[in-house]
Amino acid sequence: MLLLTMTLSERNTFFKIGMVFCAIIVLLITAVSIFSIPVYSAMEENPRRPAYVFQLIAGWFLKTDYLAVHTSIVLAVLFSLVSMIFIHSFFERTSAPEILYISFFAFSLSFEVIRLIVPLHIKYIFPLFYLVTAARALLFARYFSIFSLFAASVCASGLEIQRTRNVVLFLLVPSLVISLGVPIDAQTWDTCFTFASGNTSMFLMIGVIVLFGIVISFFVAANKRRSKEYYYVGIGAAIALAGRNILLGVDNWAGPVLGILLLVFGIRLMCSKLHKIHLWL
């Protein structure tokens, strides 16, 4: 794989490809919105709500609003495009090994457009195979996303750059195993248009463990490399993940507002501190 000896030019080429892909997704979600938004007013109330911590709190005060969920999906897709543009412009001439994996994290959010298959299915009735495939693709993108941030943190704490191929395999293999191995109920979805899947508690625990692993690895990097900037990178990663989870798992207007603010702030903090670290290396 080229990623084994990825040069600055090759990495920037990936950023450009990512920007083009995300731009296409933005055009796609614009077209899909024309057909999906009118469906929300006719959708029946869904008693199945996400089980995220912030959702449980916000759910006490705010009712489900499918337009808010749609807005969260649109913001996730727009964030993906803007982040890829920002990362490319900010790191075009700066060699920072962690930024490749952070870009994977941002890029993966464009796949949240898949959730709109739920309102489209209500209107057009798709075959079950399409729903299952969409659900597995979404699961893959979500786990690839959080594993990418973990790879960035491990890279910062001392992983050799020459092992990039192994890191990419680490991202792909567990994400594929999870997405292909988890039972999917394509006929059941929650108010955030996420399909029901098995072993939810176990994978929620995996997410929590990975979150702590990310923060700890960046803190180790700060101590090992004697650079306090890595502490801020770790904090930024935690904030970005919190914003991502709110954006993906809250079914009312608290989701898009707070979620995108935390996500943008977290990524901005990570990138600015990494740029400062590597600018003088």
Disulfide bonds with the S-S distance in Angstrom:
none
